[in-house]
Amino acid sequence: MKILITESLSPEGMAIIKKEKDIQVEERIGLSKGELLKIIPRYDALIVRSQTKVTGEVIERASRLKVIGRPGVGLDNVDVEAATKRGIIVMNTPEGNTISTAELTFGLLLSIARNIPSAVNSVKMRKWERGRFVGRELYNKTLGIIGLGRIGAEVARRALSFGMRILVYDPYVSSERAKKMEVQLVELKELLSRSDYIT
């Protein structure tokens, strides 16, 4: 099997692919549409991220293509209908970035609450204005989460471990699920007015 990778993957992802026997991997980062159209007939599999546009025209030219893989959530850049008509499997990894995105969200929340960017800049300027950078504890603060999907749920779990109260606006979440997750379902207007932080 010959695989074309058109955008950078994590080293861990590349290691998994490269350890497989009988697989040839070619990385061609930053291909133009014309270049992709020219070389796609040589490959059995295509791995893209969000930049490469896998259009109907690309799929039509991909005479050997059996599978299109997209590490990440969305498939906006892949013509799934055209691929399906040709019997090409299209797959993504909807949970692949859930934890890292939730961790980044919480890191940004901590950064804002504790004034970390301002403190870092102060230290870089060889100052330390201790009183300016005390920040706020997250304990007993209210976090408003708009949407309790995979990422929102992971952010909520982290917020609970910090002792935060959590308000959620999500018209698709049942009161049973909210209770189980220890969050309070509210209307958007209430979330906006009662939250110390919103994500």
Backbone as CSV, one residue per row, in Angstrom:
resi,resn,N_x,N_y,N_z,CA_x,CA_y,CA_z,C_x,C_y,C_z
1,MET,0.853,-1.179,0.000,0.000,0.000,0.000,0.895,1.237,0.000
2,LYS,0.529,2.183,-0.810,1.286,3.427,-0.919,0.428,4.567,-0.370
3,ILE,0.978,5.278,0.632,0.238,6.334,1.323,0.863,7.689,1.033
4,LEU,0.005,8.653,0.700,0.431,10.036,0.530,-0.034,10.836,1.741
5,ILE,0.908,11.528,2.381,0.594,12.409,3.503,0.899,13.830,3.050
6,THR,-0.130,14.690,3.070,0.042,16.039,2.518,0.218,17.136,3.562
7,GLU,0.072,16.783,4.835,0.259,17.771,5.899,0.943,17.105,7.080
8,SER,1.635,17.893,7.868,2.418,17.360,8.985,1.541,16.615,9.981
9,LEU,2.038,15.466,10.404,1.408,14.688,11.460,2.324,14.705,12.675
10,SER,1.788,14.328,13.810,2.606,14.258,15.021,3.651,13.161,14.850
11,PRO,4.776,13.281,15.538,5.790,12.219,15.464,5.230,10.861,15.885
12,GLU,4.329,10.858,16.873,3.729,9.601,17.318,2.886,8.976,16.211
13,GLY,2.124,9.800,15.513,1.312,9.306,14.401,2.164,8.752,13.278
14,MET,3.226,9.459,12.947,4.133,8.995,11.886,4.789,7.676,12.276
15,ALA,5.167,7.535,13.542,5.806,6.301,14.002,4.863,5.113,13.851
16,ILE,3.600,5.305,14.157,2.612,4.227,14.017,2.503,3.801,12.558
17,ILE,2.419,4.769,11.666,2.281,4.462,10.239,3.532,3.779,9.705
18,LYS,4.692,4.305,10.050,5.947,3.807,9.476,6.360,2.439,9.991
19,LYS,5.828,2.008,11.136,6.217,0.692,11.652,5.493,-0.450,10.934
20,GLU,4.449,-0.131,10.201,3.703,-1.160,9.475,4.513,-1.674,8.287
21,LYS,4.464,-2.975,8.112,5.155,-3.585,6.976,4.299,-3.423,5.719
22,ASP,4.925,-3.518,4.588,4.241,-3.445,3.288,3.544,-2.105,3.046
23,ILE,4.026,-1.077,3.695,3.466,0.257,3.478,4.595,1.193,3.071
24,GLN,4.367,1.912,1.993,5.291,2.959,1.561,4.636,4.294,1.878
25,VAL,5.360,5.140,2.574,4.827,6.440,2.965,5.605,7.534,2.256
26,GLU,4.859,8.433,1.641,5.492,9.595,1.016,4.854,10.852,1.597
27,GLU,5.694,11.704,2.177,5.223,12.983,2.710,5.486,14.063,1.674
28,ARG,4.430,14.751,1.277,4.544,15.867,0.331,3.757,17.032,0.918
29,ILE,4.407,17.789,1.751,3.761,18.888,2.468,3.645,20.113,1.560
30,GLY,2.485,20.753,1.579,2.296,22.008,0.851,2.090,21.860,-0.641
31,LEU,1.498,20.770,-1.065,1.226,20.580,-2.495,0.201,21.590,-2.997
32,SER,0.391,22.056,-4.204,-0.640,22.874,-4.845,-1.730,21.935,-5.355
33,LYS,-2.862,22.491,-5.723,-3.949,21.673,-6.265,-3.479,20.935,-7.514
34,GLY,-2.759,21.632,-8.380,-2.254,21.018,-9.605,-1.302,19.867,-9.334
35,GLU,-0.415,20.053,-8.354,0.527,18.988,-7.998,-0.209,17.774,-7.442
36,LEU,-1.204,18.015,-6.590,-1.982,16.916,-6.023,-2.714,16.151,-7.119
37,LEU,-3.336,16.882,-8.039,-4.044,16.232,-9.149,-3.099,15.373,-9.988
38,LYS,-1.887,15.830,-10.150,-0.915,15.115,-10.978,-0.442,13.810,-10.328
39,ILE,-0.218,13.828,-9.011,0.385,12.647,-8.376,-0.605,11.705,-7.692
40,ILE,-1.837,12.130,-7.440,-2.791,11.316,-6.673,-3.073,9.941,-7.292
41,PRO,-2.988,9.754,-8.631,-3.267,8.417,-9.172,-2.298,7.329,-8.695
42,ARG,-1.171,7.697,-8.121,-0.163,6.719,-7.678,-0.445,6.117,-6.302
43,TYR,-1.438,6.636,-5.580,-1.577,6.282,-4.164,-2.852,5.506,-3.856
44,ASP,-2.719,4.633,-2.835,-3.843,3.831,-2.346,-4.549,4.511,-1.173
45,ALA,-3.819,5.357,-0.469,-4.378,6.026,0.709,-3.869,7.461,0.759
46,LEU,-4.694,8.326,1.307,-4.363,9.742,1.423,-4.657,10.183,2.853
47,ILE,-3.665,10.805,3.486,-3.863,11.353,4.830,-3.691,12.864,4.739
48,VAL,-4.737,13.578,5.161,-4.749,15.044,5.105,-5.102,15.588,6.484
49,ARG,-4.877,16.879,6.673,-5.368,17.557,7.869,-6.486,18.481,7.384
50,SER,-6.390,19.772,7.656,-7.486,20.665,7.268,-7.172,21.536,6.057
51,GLN,-5.923,21.614,5.631,-5.555,22.505,4.527,-5.761,21.883,3.149
52,THR,-5.454,20.622,3.001,-5.565,19.962,1.699,-7.034,19.793,1.332
53,LYS,-7.401,20.276,0.154,-8.782,20.160,-0.316,-8.897,18.915,-1.192
54,VAL,-9.659,17.937,-0.696,-9.866,16.701,-1.445,-11.216,16.837,-2.151
55,THR,-11.180,17.466,-3.309,-12.383,17.787,-4.079,-12.832,16.593,-4.911
56,GLY,-13.997,16.722,-5.504,-14.484,15.697,-6.420,-13.509,15.458,-7.556
57,GLU,-12.877,16.527,-8.027,-11.895,16.410,-9.110,-10.688,15.579,-8.672
58,VAL,-10.210,15.807,-7.464,-9.086,15.020,-6.937,-9.498,13.556,-6.821
59,ILE,-10.674,13.310,-6.281,-11.167,11.942,-6.097,-11.339,11.243,-7.442
60,GLU,-11.826,11.959,-8.440,-12.000,11.389,-9.784,-10.666,10.932,-10.368
61,ARG,-9.608,11.679,-10.103,-8.274,11.329,-10.623,-7.597,10.221,-9.817
62,ALA,-8.081,9.981,-8.614,-7.433,9.031,-7.697,-7.852,7.606,-8.023
63,SER,-7.324,7.072,-9.100,-7.773,5.774,-9.614,-7.495,4.604,-8.667
64,ARG,-6.476,4.694,-7.821,-6.132,3.598,-6.901,-6.619,3.839,-5.475
65,LEU,-7.109,5.018,-5.199,-7.408,5.413,-3.822,-8.492,4.542,-3.190
66,LYS,-8.183,4.030,-1.984,-9.123,3.195,-1.242,-9.606,3.864,0.045
67,VAL,-8.783,4.771,0.581,-9.126,5.377,1.867,-8.541,6.789,1.967
68,ILE,-9.320,7.669,2.604,-8.875,9.025,2.933,-8.979,9.152,4.448
69,GLY,-7.871,9.470,5.090,-7.845,9.624,6.542,-7.635,11.075,6.922
70,ARG,-8.349,11.503,7.947,-8.252,12.892,8.418,-8.072,12.889,9.927
71,PRO,-6.822,13.000,10.426,-6.645,13.132,11.871,-7.294,14.437,12.335
72,GLY,-8.297,14.338,13.154,-9.029,15.514,13.605,-10.518,15.300,13.452
73,VAL,-11.267,16.353,13.700,-12.720,16.243,13.778,-13.418,16.429,12.437
74,GLY,-13.234,17.551,11.802,-14.031,17.915,10.637,-13.634,17.215,9.359
75,LEU,-14.567,17.198,8.434,-14.324,16.672,7.087,-14.736,17.699,6.043
76,ASP,-14.739,18.975,6.412,-15.170,20.039,5.510,-14.337,20.108,4.239
77,ASN,-13.110,19.676,4.310,-12.201,19.774,3.166,-12.191,18.517,2.303
78,VAL,-13.068,17.570,2.600,-13.141,16.326,1.825,-14.538,16.199,1.231
79,ASP,-14.605,15.930,-0.067,-15.893,15.685,-0.721,-16.298,14.244,-0.415
80,VAL,-16.950,14.065,0.728,-17.316,12.736,1.211,-18.276,12.049,0.244
81,GLU,-19.197,12.802,-0.322,-20.170,12.229,-1.256,-19.472,11.646,-2.484
82,ALA,-18.531,12.389,-3.054,-17.796,11.897,-4.232,-16.981,10.663,-3.877
83,ALA,-16.370,10.669,-2.697,-15.580,9.512,-2.264,-16.472,8.291,-2.075
84,THR,-17.615,8.485,-1.454,-18.548,7.386,-1.217,-19.016,6.773,-2.530
85,LYS,-19.320,7.605,-3.517,-19.749,7.107,-4.834,-18.684,6.225,-5.475
86,ARG,-17.417,6.522,-5.186,-16.309,5.745,-5.746,-15.913,4.575,-4.847
87,GLY,-16.592,4.397,-3.727,-16.266,3.300,-2.814,-15.023,3.555,-1.978
88,ILE,-14.650,4.815,-1.846,-13.477,5.188,-1.057,-13.927,5.458,0.379
89,ILE,-13.283,4.806,1.319,-13.601,5.005,2.732,-13.020,6.340,3.190
90,VAL,-13.839,7.115,3.898,-13.380,8.383,4.480,-13.523,8.261,5.988
91,MET,-12.423,8.524,6.689,-12.478,8.416,8.148,-11.774,9.595,8.801
92,ASN,-12.226,9.899,10.010,-11.574,10.937,10.797,-11.376,10.417,12.212
93,THR,-10.851,11.245,13.076,-10.619,10.855,14.470,-11.288,11.885,15.374
94,PRO,-12.603,11.788,15.523,-13.335,12.828,16.239,-12.896,13.036,17.685
95,GLU,-12.324,12.017,18.300,-11.884,12.188,19.682,-10.386,12.431,19.780
96,GLY,-9.708,12.457,18.651,-8.258,12.561,18.634,-7.697,13.774,19.344
97,ASN,-8.338,14.910,19.230,-7.817,16.140,19.834,-8.626,16.610,21.038
98,THR,-9.540,15.789,21.501,-10.434,16.207,22.579,-9.674,16.584,23.848
99,ILE,-8.812,15.702,24.305,-8.085,15.955,25.554,-7.151,17.145,25.402
100,SER,-6.389,17.179,24.305,-5.439,18.288,24.138,-6.163,19.626,24.026
101,THR,-7.326,19.647,23.383,-8.089,20.893,23.272,-8.638,21.318,24.632
102,ALA,-9.138,20.354,25.406,-9.639,20.671,26.750,-8.506,21.172,27.642
103,GLU,-7.331,20.542,27.526,-6.185,20.988,28.325,-5.753,22.396,27.926
104,LEU,-5.732,22.668,26.627,-5.379,24.014,26.174,-6.387,25.034,26.705
105,THR,-7.664,24.710,26.619,-8.709,25.603,27.127,-8.481,25.899,28.603
106,PHE,-8.190,24.850,29.363,-7.986,25.065,30.791,-6.690,25.812,31.064
107,GLY,-5.672,25.566,30.265,-4.427,26.322,30.396,-4.647,27.809,30.154
108,LEU,-5.442,28.127,29.146,-5.757,29.531,28.858,-6.573,30.152,29.990
109,LEU,-7.486,29.368,30.542,-8.288,29.842,31.672,-7.392,30.174,32.870
110,LEU,-6.469,29.280,33.191,-5.524,29.532,34.283,-4.656,30.752,33.991
111,SER,-4.241,30.867,32.747,-3.396,31.985,32.337,-4.095,33.322,32.557
112,ILE,-5.373,33.374,32.208,-6.152,34.604,32.398,-6.386,34.869,33.888
113,ALA,-6.795,33.830,34.607,-7.125,33.996,36.026,-5.919,34.436,36.850
114,ARG,-4.750,33.936,36.506,-3.552,34.214,37.298,-2.659,35.291,36.682
115,ASN,-3.126,35.953,35.643,-2.370,37.040,34.990,-0.994,36.598,34.498
116,ILE,-0.895,35.383,34.036,0.403,34.832,33.644,1.057,35.602,32.494
117,PRO,0.341,35.950,31.417,1.027,36.688,30.343,1.639,38.009,30.819
118,SER,0.908,38.764,31.620,1.431,40.040,32.131,2.619,39.815,33.050
119,ALA,2.546,38.786,33.887,3.650,38.483,34.796,4.899,38.080,34.016
120,VAL,4.733,37.282,32.987,5.870,36.865,32.155,6.512,38.079,31.498
121,ASN,5.692,38.960,30.938,6.230,40.176,30.311,6.978,41.041,31.322
122,SER,6.447,41.136,32.524,7.096,41.922,33.567,8.473,41.344,33.908
123,VAL,8.543,40.039,34.038,9.815,39.384,34.347,10.804,39.571,33.198
124,LYS,10.328,39.469,31.975,11.207,39.667,30.814,11.784,41.080,30.784
125,MET,11.027,42.034,31.319,11.500,43.424,31.363,12.293,43.687,32.651
126,ARG,12.641,42.600,33.352,13.427,42.646,34.592,12.713,43.417,35.712
127,LYS,11.403,43.307,35.713,10.593,43.894,36.784,9.885,42.739,37.490
128,TRP,9.436,42.985,38.658,8.538,42.041,39.309,7.616,42.833,40.208
129,GLU,6.447,43.098,39.664,5.445,43.890,40.378,4.457,42.924,41.022
130,ARG,4.902,42.311,42.088,4.176,41.221,42.726,2.691,41.526,42.953
131,GLY,2.383,42.686,43.427,1.001,43.047,43.723,0.092,43.081,42.503
132,ARG,0.667,43.334,41.327,-0.141,43.408,40.101,-0.554,42.038,39.587
133,PHE,0.162,40.998,39.989,-0.045,39.696,39.346,-0.567,38.617,40.284
134,VAL,-1.250,39.020,41.320,-1.789,38.046,42.260,-2.812,37.155,41.568
135,GLY,-3.658,37.725,40.767,-4.665,36.948,40.053,-5.787,36.482,40.959
136,ARG,-6.585,35.563,40.419,-7.749,35.053,41.141,-7.699,33.536,41.187
137,GLU,-8.155,32.989,42.285,-8.299,31.537,42.367,-9.499,31.111,41.529
138,LEU,-9.437,29.919,40.997,-10.578,29.379,40.265,-11.586,28.716,41.205
139,TYR,-11.128,28.335,42.385,-11.997,27.697,43.363,-13.208,28.583,43.658
140,ASN,-14.386,27.980,43.591,-15.665,28.651,43.852,-16.067,29.679,42.799
141,LYS,-15.325,29.769,41.711,-15.730,30.644,40.606,-16.685,29.856,39.713
142,THR,-17.384,30.575,38.854,-18.357,29.942,37.969,-17.843,29.947,36.539
143,LEU,-17.818,28.756,35.955,-17.419,28.590,34.559,-18.666,28.321,33.732
144,GLY,-18.872,29.117,32.705,-19.968,28.891,31.770,-19.443,28.157,30.548
145,ILE,-20.066,27.037,30.231,-19.653,26.240,29.073,-20.799,26.230,28.071
146,ILE,-20.519,26.714,26.879,-21.525,26.714,25.817,-21.263,25.492,24.949
147,GLY,-22.105,24.491,25.096,-21.955,23.244,24.357,-21.232,22.200,25.192
148,LEU,-21.923,21.126,25.521,-21.347,20.070,26.355,-21.070,18.826,25.514
149,GLY,-20.407,19.049,24.381,-19.970,17.924,23.556,-18.734,17.295,24.163
150,ARG,-17.944,16.623,23.333,-16.746,15.947,23.835,-15.809,16.914,24.564
151,ILE,-15.485,18.021,23.907,-14.524,18.962,24.487,-15.125,19.668,25.700
152,GLY,-16.352,20.138,25.582,-17.002,20.805,26.705,-17.072,19.915,27.938
153,ALA,-17.356,18.629,27.735,-17.426,17.683,28.854,-16.064,17.515,29.520
154,GLU,-15.009,17.460,28.714,-13.656,17.332,29.284,-13.249,18.598,30.035
155,VAL,-13.624,19.756,29.517,-13.345,21.011,30.231,-14.100,21.007,31.564
156,ALA,-15.349,20.554,31.550,-16.149,20.497,32.780,-15.488,19.599,33.820
157,ARG,-14.974,18.447,33.398,-14.301,17.538,34.339,-13.107,18.227,35.004
158,ARG,-12.345,18.955,34.222,-11.184,19.654,34.771,-11.619,20.777,35.721
159,ALA,-12.668,21.484,35.348,-13.161,22.576,36.194,-13.670,22.043,37.534
160,LEU,-14.323,20.899,37.511,-14.800,20.298,38.758,-13.640,19.993,39.694
161,SER,-12.531,19.529,39.127,-11.378,19.203,39.975,-10.766,20.454,40.607
162,PHE,-11.064,21.624,40.064,-10.606,22.891,40.640,-11.653,23.484,41.587
163,GLY,-12.741,22.783,41.800,-13.773,23.265,42.710,-14.626,24.377,42.131
164,MET,-14.756,24.406,40.809,-15.565,25.443,40.165,-17.023,25.010,40.078
165,ARG,-17.907,25.989,40.071,-19.317,25.750,39.745,-19.419,25.825,38.225
166,ILE,-20.251,24.978,37.639,-20.312,24.931,36.178,-21.741,25.119,35.701
167,LEU,-21.917,26.141,34.857,-23.184,26.370,34.174,-23.003,25.938,32.729
168,VAL,-24.019,25.297,32.184,-23.938,24.813,30.802,-25.162,25.260,30.033
169,TYR,-24.898,25.772,28.834,-25.986,25.988,27.883,-25.777,25.000,26.750
170,ASP,-26.713,24.093,26.590,-26.697,23.140,25.483,-28.102,22.574,25.352
171,PRO,-28.835,22.978,24.317,-30.221,22.526,24.182,-30.362,21.027,23.915
172,TYR,-29.261,20.334,23.657,-29.322,18.908,23.336,-28.932,18.006,24.503
173,VAL,-28.614,18.587,25.636,-28.188,17.804,26.795,-29.370,17.611,27.741
174,SER,-29.564,16.374,28.183,-30.669,16.072,29.096,-30.307,16.488,30.521
175,SER,-31.333,16.702,31.320,-31.099,17.061,32.721,-30.430,15.906,33.465
176,GLU,-30.690,14.666,33.036,-30.055,13.497,33.652,-28.544,13.520,33.423
177,ARG,-28.146,13.817,32.194,-26.712,13.873,31.891,-26.055,15.020,32.660
178,ALA,-26.722,16.160,32.713,-26.176,17.309,33.444,-25.985,16.961,34.920
179,LYS,-26.969,16.311,35.503,-26.877,15.929,36.916,-25.723,14.955,37.129
180,LYS,-25.612,13.988,36.244,-24.537,12.991,36.338,-23.161,13.657,36.247
181,MET,-23.059,14.694,35.422,-21.779,15.388,35.243,-21.557,16.490,36.283
182,GLU,-22.535,16.704,37.151,-22.446,17.721,38.207,-22.356,19.137,37.640
183,VAL,-23.138,19.387,36.597,-23.220,20.719,36.001,-24.674,21.175,36.039
184,GLN,-24.884,22.476,35.927,-26.239,23.024,35.949,-26.601,23.541,34.567
185,LEU,-27.687,23.024,34.006,-28.174,23.510,32.714,-28.921,24.821,32.912
186,VAL,-28.587,25.812,32.090,-29.249,27.119,32.149,-29.436,27.641,30.729
187,GLU,-30.224,28.689,30.605,-30.364,29.363,29.317,-29.110,30.197,29.055
188,LEU,-28.865,30.506,27.794,-27.659,31.233,27.408,-27.549,32.582,28.123
189,LYS,-28.648,33.308,28.189,-28.630,34.634,28.823,-28.191,34.532,30.283
190,GLU,-28.692,33.527,30.973,-28.319,33.333,32.380,-26.845,32.949,32.500
191,LEU,-26.383,32.076,31.620,-24.968,31.686,31.622,-24.078,32.907,31.455
192,LEU,-24.428,33.757,30.499,-23.618,34.946,30.222,-23.591,35.906,31.409
193,SER,-24.690,36.011,32.122,-24.746,36.974,33.232,-24.148,36.430,34.529
194,ARG,-24.119,35.123,34.712,-23.669,34.555,35.991,-22.246,34.008,35.983
195,SER,-21.634,33.873,34.837,-20.324,33.212,34.756,-19.171,34.182,34.984
196,ASP,-18.161,33.694,35.711,-16.910,34.450,35.849,-16.043,34.261,34.603
197,TYR,-16.127,33.072,34.030,-15.372,32.729,32.815,-16.309,31.963,31.892
198,ILE,-16.092,32.121,30.588,-16.960,31.461,29.603,-16.103,30.793,28.537
199,THR,-16.495,29.572,28.169,-15.840,28.866,27.073,-16.888,28.191,26.217
